[in-house]
Amino acid sequence: MNNIRFLILCLIITSQYAIASSPFLCGEYNPTTAIATSSDLALTTTALLASPGHPLLPGTLSDPAWFTIDSFGTGALMGCQPSKSVIQGWSQTNTYNTNGTLKQITAQRFNSEGGNPLTATLGFTYDSKNPYYLATAENFCMSIGDQKVQYSFEYTNGLLKTLKLVPDSDCPSSASVVITYKYGDSNAPKLPTQMIVNQQGKDPETITYKYNVSNNQITSFVISSPQYNAEITLGYTDNKVSSMNGGGLQNNVTYRNGAQWATMLDPRYNWGLTIDYYSTNKIESTLQNTGWPGAQPDNFYY
């Protein structure tokens, strides 16, 4: 599983760049939206699905480590609120609710059938009990075209319990998926101990998680599934994640301006995620480079 090397970071620090009353921080990950003892899977889901950044592809949600993956710096944009994004060379405008959550994306898309580009919208609604938990969301099922996946979310006692995906019939995979989460680790009470993936036409798959904790920090986490087993070890400097290793992975993390995430790179190849900022400390661009030639940044404007 290649994508696991880009893991969401835990920054145990309060940000001066946060939207008032919002759990989301501009350029930073905090302990409620990352892999930390106080993480909240529901907020991480919002950060990765309702973002003005590079979309989290629907198939990723069945990945055993999907809630620790942020390959394109998507979560880091949640508190920045760019009014315009350029993703893979295509422009989109973003509108927000008064509390800073993303309301709608209007995107220009390549027409897979030829002809003029398409204009398509994605909408997001939020739970009545917690305005930062998603109730429904939309995403494109491909990097081209306007075909969509519809998401819906169910919560019990403040925990994300069920995530449902229903693709349009002309998506490459039109099978619906229901993902159920179970909890029970007192060290990380809002992170799942089990994820059960039920995809239409396939046998259910169960993934289990164990979090090893010392001094209220997750020192490592173990993922077990029929296809993937790994223990990822986290290193810290000044209460910020500075390295992560395991399963053949090597990643070093650097910061700027104290707590904003600057890079997360594999030192063997210098591959990974780089984030650049304006002088206002809002994100200007993100670049995910896995060694393929011609990698292009995503750009953001305010």
C-alpha positions in Angstrom: 0.0 0.0 0.0 2.0 2.9 -1.4 0.0 5.8 0.0 0.6 5.0 3.6 3.9 6.9 3.6 2.0 10.2 3.6 0.5 10.2 7.0 -1.5 13.0 8.7 0.7 14.6 11.4 -0.2 15.4 14.9 0.8 18.9 16.1 0.0 19.4 19.8 -0.1 23.1 19.7 -2.8 25.9 19.4 -2.7 28.0 16.3 -3.1 31.7 15.9 -4.2 31.1 12.3 -7.3 29.1 13.2 -10.8 30.2 12.2 -12.6 31.4 15.4 -14.2 28.4 17.1 -13.1 26.0 14.3 -11.2 22.9 15.0 -9.4 23.3 11.7 -6.0 25.2 11.5 -4.5 26.9 8.4 -1.5 24.9 7.5 -1.5 22.8 10.6 -2.8 19.6 12.0 -4.0 19.6 15.5 -4.7 16.7 18.0 -8.4 16.4 16.9 -7.8 15.9 13.2 -4.7 13.8 13.1 -3.3 10.5 14.4 -3.2 11.4 18.1 -4.7 10.3 21.4 -7.3 13.1 21.2 -8.0 12.5 17.5 -11.6 12.5 16.3 -12.3 10.3 13.2 -15.4 12.4 12.4 -13.3 15.6 12.2 -10.6 13.9 10.2 -13.3 12.8 7.7 -14.4 16.4 7.3 -10.9 17.6 6.8 -10.2 15.1 4.0 -13.5 15.1 2.2 -14.8 18.7 2.6 -11.7 20.5 1.6 -10.9 23.1 -1.1 -7.7 21.1 -1.8 -6.9 18.0 -3.9 -9.9 15.7 -3.5 -9.6 12.4 -1.6 -10.5 9.8 -4.2 -13.4 7.6 -3.2 -11.5 4.3 -3.3 -9.1 5.6 -0.7 -11.8 5.2 2.0 -11.5 1.4 1.9 -7.7 1.7 2.4 -6.8 0.3 5.9 -5.0 3.6 6.8 -7.2 6.1 4.9 -7.7 8.3 7.9 -4.0 8.8 8.4 -3.3 9.6 4.7 -3.0 13.2 3.4 -1.0 12.8 0.3 -1.9 16.2 -1.1 -2.0 18.4 2.0 -5.8 18.4 1.8 -6.4 18.7 5.6 -4.0 21.6 6.0 -6.2 23.8 3.8 -9.3 23.5 6.0 -8.6 26.7 8.1 -7.3 28.8 5.2 -10.5 29.1 3.1 -9.1 29.8 -0.4 -11.8 31.3 -2.6 -10.2 29.7 -5.7 -8.2 26.5 -6.2 -6.4 25.2 -9.2 -6.3 21.4 -9.0 -4.4 19.4 -11.6 -4.6 22.5 -13.8 -8.4 22.9 -13.6 -10.0 25.8 -11.7 -12.6 25.7 -9.0 -14.3 28.3 -6.8 -15.1 27.6 -3.2 -17.8 29.0 -1.0 -18.1 28.5 2.8 -20.5 28.6 5.7 -20.2 31.3 8.3 -18.3 28.9 10.6 -15.7 28.3 8.0 -16.8 24.9 6.7 -16.9 24.3 3.0 -20.4 24.7 1.5 -19.9 24.2 -2.3 -17.3 23.8 -5.0 -18.0 24.9 -8.6 -15.4 23.2 -10.7 -14.3 23.3 -14.3 -13.7 19.7 -15.5 -12.2 18.1 -18.6 -15.0 16.7 -20.7 -14.3 12.9 -21.1 -16.6 12.9 -24.2 -14.7 15.8 -25.9 -15.9 19.3 -26.6 -16.0 22.2 -24.1 -15.0 21.8 -20.5 -17.8 20.9 -18.1 -19.0 23.0 -15.1 -20.0 20.9 -12.1 -20.8 21.5 -8.5 -20.1 19.6 -5.3 -22.2 20.2 -2.2 -21.6 19.6 1.5 -24.0 19.6 4.5 -23.3 19.1 8.2 -24.7 17.3 11.2 -27.3 19.1 13.2 -25.6 18.3 16.5 -22.1 19.1 15.5 -21.6 21.7 12.6 -18.1 20.3 11.9 -19.3 16.8 11.3 -20.4 16.0 7.7 -24.0 14.8 7.1 -23.6 14.5 3.3 -20.9 15.2 0.8 -20.1 14.8 -2.9 -16.9 14.0 -4.8 -16.0 13.3 -8.4 -15.3 9.6 -9.0 -12.6 10.3 -11.6 -10.0 13.0 -12.3 -12.0 13.9 -15.5 -15.7 14.2 -16.2 -18.6 15.2 -13.9 -19.6 11.8 -12.5 -20.0 11.8 -8.8 -20.0 9.8 -5.6 -22.6 10.6 -2.9 -21.5 10.2 0.7 -23.7 10.0 3.8 -22.7 9.8 7.5 -24.2 8.4 10.7 -23.1 9.2 14.2 -23.8 7.6 17.6 -22.8 9.3 20.8 -20.6 11.7 19.0 -18.7 9.0 17.1 -18.7 8.3 13.3 -20.3 4.9 13.0 -21.3 4.5 9.4 -20.0 6.0 6.1 -21.9 5.2 2.9 -20.7 5.7 -0.7 -23.1 5.6 -3.6 -21.4 6.2 -7.0 -23.2 7.3 -10.2 -24.0 4.5 -12.5 -21.4 5.6 -15.0 -18.5 5.8 -12.6 -15.8 3.2 -13.3 -16.9 1.3 -10.1 -20.6 1.8 -9.5 -20.8 -0.6 -6.5 -22.0 1.0 -3.3 -19.9 0.7 -0.2 -20.9 0.8 3.5 -18.1 1.2 6.0 -18.8 0.6 9.7 -16.4 1.7 12.5 -16.1 0.3 16.0 -14.3 1.9 19.0 -13.0 0.9 22.4 -9.4 1.9 22.9 -9.3 4.2 26.0 -5.9 5.6 24.8 -7.6 7.0 21.7 -11.3 6.8 22.3 -12.4 8.5 19.0 -10.1 6.5 16.8 -11.4 3.2 15.4 -10.3 -0.1 16.7 -12.1 -1.8 13.8 -13.3 -0.9 10.3 -15.6 -3.2 8.4 -15.9 -2.6 4.7 -18.9 -4.0 2.9 -18.7 -3.4 -0.9 -21.6 -4.5 -3.1 -20.7 -7.8 -4.7 -17.7 -8.6 -2.4 -17.2 -10.4 0.9 -16.9 -8.0 3.9 -13.3 -7.1 4.9 -12.4 -6.3 8.5 -9.4 -4.2 9.5 -8.2 -3.8 13.1 -6.2 -1.1 14.7 -4.1 -0.9 17.9 -2.5 2.3 19.3 0.6 2.2 21.5 0.8 5.2 23.8 3.5 6.7 26.0 3.2 10.1 27.8 -0.1 10.7 26.1 1.5 10.4 22.6 0.9 7.7 20.1 4.3 6.1 19.7 3.1 3.6 17.1 0.0 2.1 15.6 -0.6 -1.4 14.3 -2.8 -2.1 11.3 -4.0 -5.6 10.6 -6.1 -6.8 7.6 -6.1 -9.7 5.2 -4.1 -7.7 2.7 -2.0 -5.5 4.8 -0.2 -5.7 8.2 2.2 -3.0 9.5 3.4 -1.2 12.5 4.1 2.5 11.9 6.4 4.2 14.5 6.2 7.9 15.2 9.1 10.1 16.4 8.6 13.5 18.0 10.6 16.7 18.5 9.2 19.4 20.7 5.8 17.6 20.8 5.6 17.6 17.0 5.9 14.5 14.8 9.4 14.6 13.2 9.6 11.1 11.7 7.6 8.0 10.9 9.0 4.6 10.0 7.7 1.1 9.4 6.7 -1.3 6.8 9.6 -0.2 4.7 8.7 3.5 5.1 11.1 6.3 6.0 9.7 9.9 6.3 11.1 13.0 7.9 9.0 16.1 8.7 9.9 19.7 8.7 8.0 22.8 9.9 8.0 26.6 9.3 6.8 29.4 11.5 6.8 27.2 14.5 4.0 24.8 13.8 3.0 24.9 10.1 3.8 21.9 8.1 6.4 22.5 5.4 7.5 19.1 4.1 7.2 15.4 4.6 9.8 13.7 2.5 11.3 10.3 2.2 15.0 11.0 2.7 16.0 8.1 0.4 14.5 9.8 -2.7 13.4 13.3 -1.5 9.8 12.3 -2.6 6.7 13.4 -0.7 4.6 16.5 0.1 5.8 20.1 0.1 3.7 23.1 1.1 4.5 26.7 0.3 2.9 29.8 1.9 2.2 33.4 1.2 3.5 36.1 3.6 0.1 36.0 5.2 0.8 32.4 6.4 -1.9 31.0 4.2 -1.1 28.1 1.9 -0.1 29.2 -1.6 0.5 25.8 -3.2 0.9 22.1 -2.4 3.0 19.6 -4.3 2.9 15.8 -4.0 5.8 14.3 -5.8 6.3 10.5 -6.0 9.1 10.6 -8.5 7.0 10.7 -11.6 8.2 13.4 -14.1 6.0 16.5 -14.5 4.5 16.6 -11.1 2.5 19.9 -10.9 1.5 21.8 -7.7 -2.0 22.7 -6.7 -2.4 26.5 -6.3 -4.7 28.5 -4.0 -5.9 32.1 -4.0 -7.8 34.3 -1.5 
